[in-house]
Amino acid sequence: MALHSVLDLAPIVQGSNSGEALQRSLDLAQHAEGWGYNRYWVAEHHNMRGIASSATAVVVGHLAGGTSTIRVGAGGIMLPNHAPLVIAEQFGTLASLFPERIDLGLGRAPGTDQNTMRALRRTLTGDVDDFPRDVVELQHYLKEPQQGQRVIATPGAGTDVPLWILGSSLFGAQLAAMLGLPFAFASHFAPSYMDAAVEIYRSTFKPSEQLDKPHVMLGFNICAAPTDEEATFLRSSSLQSFVNLRRGTPVQLPPPVEGYEESLSPDERQMAEEVGQCSAVGSIESVEAKVRQFLAQTGADELMIVCSVFDHSKRLRSYEIAAEVFNKI
């Protein structure tokens, strides 16, 4: 059975609110645990009207507290928005409450726009070298304290929360390989560099205390339903969100519409087709064929499944069908 996990943006659907979105996320996490998913991650985004996971560590605690065995974590924390010590204390607290169940994926993207970055950080000074240094500093806080260490994360020290490097370019692949950390690539929305990033990561990987061989997790969109036609219809909600985001007008997750792809401009249709390279839309047979093809093409150790569907019950059914597929592979 191929490893399969969930990436949840805690989508706020039109006509709903953040509280309902977070309760639906917990319901999905509980179902995912029963269906055999390996881990359940939520992502940090800010100033997005349709995403309820901005306080990511709080959401992780909400989900971990309502489940028993599934690993729960951040996919990811945008580390430039935070002091490493703060993240060490937050995830050290989570690891103390839920031992051996917490993951910490780290990214260097802002997860928002320039104005919100300034509101988060108060200053935009810094350079590309800050992210690797911050990762190493965070790693240091999560290990056992050394003699004479003047700043100790409490909770945090000695928890050794597993770190992951996230990326949508070659930079993350190089850093993950250098530090000997597992690598999660955002192929579900940025597939262009996927093959090159995976090759660089695997070919330059250096074993570490955390990991003795490369581990690649790839983002993969699945929208599954009893028929291909219904799945295509349901997928129009996430496509609308994707296109609106690229237009610079993010909205709450809209209801599905018939024939949405036909209404797109040629450039927008090309964007949708690029994302479709790392997607499976359709019945269980169609999804299984695409997943098998993708795994054979990439040799991924794990897929992180992304599925945003307007109707919660149909979203649950999509993840359930996906689990049935992975249980067969």
ZAKEMAR-192727 format. One line per 4 residues: for each residue x, y, z of C-alpha. Coordinates in steps of 0.02 Angstrom, whole numbers, always signed. Example, Ala and Ser with C-alpha at 12.3 -4.5 7.8 and 13.67 -1.06 7.14 Angstrom:
+615/-225/+390 | +684/-53/+357
! end
This chain:
+0/+0/+0 | +70/+170/-51 | +84/+300/+87 | -52/+431/+70
-88/+585/+173 | -204/+736/+177 | -163/+920/+149 | -306/+1029/+210
-320/+1217/+185 | -475/+1220/+297 | -577/+1295/+155 | -715/+1417/+201
-855/+1388/+78 | -969/+1528/+20 | -1108/+1557/+146 | -1007/+1479/+288
-878/+1541/+415 | -712/+1496/+495 | -788/+1401/+640 | -884/+1286/+526
-731/+1262/+415 | -625/+1207/+563 | -758/+1087/+624 | -767/+1011/+450
-578/+992/+453 | -588/+896/+616 | -725/+785/+544 | -618/+750/+391
-466/+712/+501 | -567/+587/+603 | -627/+502/+445 | -453/+504/+369
-385/+417/+523 | -513/+279/+502 | -477/+263/+316 | -291/+234/+345
-214/+400/+294 | -36/+420/+359 | -36/+603/+411 | -147/+756/+407
-68/+926/+375 | -136/+1103/+373 | -52/+1251/+289 | -13/+1429/+344
-93/+1563/+237 | -139/+1741/+285 | -263/+1871/+224 | -358/+1737/+126
-548/+1748/+147 | -568/+1566/+98 | -436/+1484/+211 | -458/+1459/+399
-287/+1386/+445 | -187/+1546/+472 | -154/+1506/+657 | -79/+1341/+603
-12/+1276/+768 | -182/+1308/+851 | -270/+1211/+712 | -146/+1067/+729
-188/+1056/+914 | -375/+1057/+873 | -353/+913/+751 | -232/+811/+857
-346/+828/+1008 | -492/+757/+910 | -398/+607/+838 | -297/+465/+914
-166/+391/+797 | -146/+489/+636 | +6/+603/+625 | -43/+787/+622
+63/+933/+570 | +99/+1088/+470 | +121/+1083/+284 | +185/+1204/+319
+241/+1341/+434 | +311/+1487/+334 | +465/+1509/+441 | +514/+1685/+383
+353/+1746/+466 | +410/+1686/+638 | +556/+1680/+759 | +623/+1500/+763
+609/+1497/+954 | +422/+1533/+946 | +393/+1389/+824 | +502/+1274/+931
+395/+1316/+1083 | +230/+1297/+989 | +272/+1129/+910 | +367/+1072/+1064
+205/+1102/+1160 | +108/+1002/+1031 | +234/+861/+1037 | +224/+859/+1227
+34/+846/+1219 | +31/+720/+1075 | +194/+621/+1080 | +257/+542/+918
+114/+617/+817 | +171/+792/+767 | +258/+843/+605 | +331/+1012/+561
+346/+1058/+377 | +440/+1219/+342 | +428/+1337/+194 | +511/+1500/+148
+368/+1577/+48 | +268/+1712/+136 | +99/+1627/+113 | +24/+1798/+81
+46/+1968/-3 | +174/+2106/+31 | +60/+2212/+141 | +15/+2064/+250
+198/+2012/+259 | +236/+2182/+333 | +93/+2166/+457 | +158/+1994/+510
+343/+2034/+520 | +348/+2223/+547 | +502/+2224/+435 | +545/+2146/+268
+733/+2151/+293 | +826/+1988/+267 | +888/+1883/+123 | +876/+1708/+52
+1011/+1645/+171 | +901/+1677/+323 | +789/+1526/+291 | +925/+1391/+301
+996/+1474/+458 | +824/+1482/+536 | +792/+1298/+499 | +956/+1249/+582
+918/+1362/+731 | +745/+1284/+750 | +821/+1111/+737 | +942/+1158/+876
+800/+1212/+993 | +711/+1046/+969 | +862/+941/+1018 | +924/+904/+1194
+1003/+1062/+1268 | +1192/+1073/+1263 | +1296/+1122/+1413 | +1299/+1309/+1431
+1155/+1338/+1309 | +1078/+1504/+1359 | +912/+1495/+1266 | +809/+1336/+1288
+638/+1304/+1213 | +521/+1246/+1351 | +423/+1148/+1294 | +523/+1100/+1142
+697/+1046/+1195 | +720/+859/+1175 | +558/+832/+1079 | +649/+809/+911
+492/+853/+814 | +522/+785/+638 | +559/+927/+517 | +515/+927/+333
+570/+1050/+199 | +433/+1109/+83 | +465/+1180/-88 | +398/+1227/-258
+569/+1259/-336 | +744/+1186/-333 | +797/+1283/-177 | +698/+1176/-56
+761/+1016/-137 | +941/+1070/-114 | +916/+1121/+67 | +821/+962/+113
+959/+856/+36 | +1097/+953/+123 | +1014/+938/+295 | +958/+758/+270
+773/+799/+293 | +618/+732/+205 | +560/+837/+59 | +381/+885/+14
+357/+964/-157 | +204/+1070/-199 | +170/+983/-364 | -17/+1001/-336
-7/+1185/-387 | +170/+1208/-458 | +218/+1053/-557 | +346/+1134/-673
+501/+1098/-569 | +442/+935/-492 | +552/+813/-590 | +709/+919/-575
+682/+952/-390 | +656/+767/-351 | +812/+720/-450 | +919/+850/-361
+854/+797/-190 | +884/+612/-218 | +1053/+630/-300 | +1127/+749/-171
+1045/+683/-12 | +1157/+668/+142 | +1097/+553/+283 | +1061/+634/+451
+1008/+587/+627 | +827/+606/+573 | +833/+516/+404 | +951/+388/+329
+884/+392/+149 | +782/+513/+43 | +595/+526/+70 | +494/+616/-63
+314/+671/-36 | +222/+750/-182 | +65/+853/-180 | -73/+775/-286
-249/+837/-322 | -389/+709/-315 | -573/+742/-346 | -663/+576/-346
-847/+534/-362 | -955/+387/-419 | -941/+448/-600 | -815/+546/-704
-949/+674/-745 | -991/+711/-563 | -807/+724/-516 | -775/+849/-657
-923/+952/-597 | -865/+949/-415 | -688/+998/-464 | -750/+1161/-537
-755/+1236/-361 | -567/+1215/-334 | -530/+1271/-512 | -630/+1431/-483
-529/+1463/-324 | -365/+1429/-415 | -407/+1545/-559 | -471/+1683/-445
-311/+1673/-342 | -205/+1691/-499 | -313/+1840/-550 | -273/+1919/-381
-452/+1906/-320 | -457/+1762/-194 | -630/+1715/-135 | -715/+1589/-22
-736/+1417/-102 | -879/+1437/-226 | -1011/+1309/-272 | -977/+1203/-427
-1039/+1258/-598 | -1069/+1158/-755 | -948/+1186/-899 | -830/+1298/-801
-672/+1250/-895 | -752/+1298/-1060 | -777/+1475/-993 | -592/+1503/-961
-476/+1605/-1069 | -340/+1511/-1164 | -207/+1565/-1037 | -316/+1512/-890
-356/+1347/-972 | -170/+1315/-994 | -142/+1349/-808 | -279/+1225/-765
-202/+1096/-882 | -31/+1117/-800 | -106/+1083/-628 | -196/+936/-706
-27/+850/-731 | -30/+811/-545 | -215/+777/-529 | -339/+635/-541
-521/+677/-573 | -657/+547/-596 | -725/+380/-537 | -625/+257/-434
-563/+172/-594 | -507/+336/-671 | -421/+393/-511 | -333/+227/-488
-262/+231/-665 | -196/+409/-644 | -122/+376/-471 | -33/+219/-533
+36/+316/-680 | +96/+459/-569 | +180/+343/-443 | +266/+248/-583
+326/+411/-660 | +393/+490/-500 | +433/+347/-382 | +361/+454/-242
+372/+381/-67 | +210/+466/-17 | +72/+570/-95 | -8/+717/-4
-187/+722/-65 | -273/+890/-92 | -461/+898/-119 | -571/+1051/-100
-755/+1014/-134 | -897/+1132/-92 | -1013/+999/-18 | -931/+925/+138
-1012/+754/+119 | -949/+742/-60 | -776/+797/-3 | -777/+656/+123
-830/+535/-13 | -688/+594/-124 | -558/+559/+11 | -640/+392/+48
-630/+340/-134 | -448/+396/-138 | -412/+289/+15 | -491/+140/-72
-375/+169/-220 | -218/+177/-112 | -268/+23/-15 | -265/-72/-180
-97/-7/-239
! end
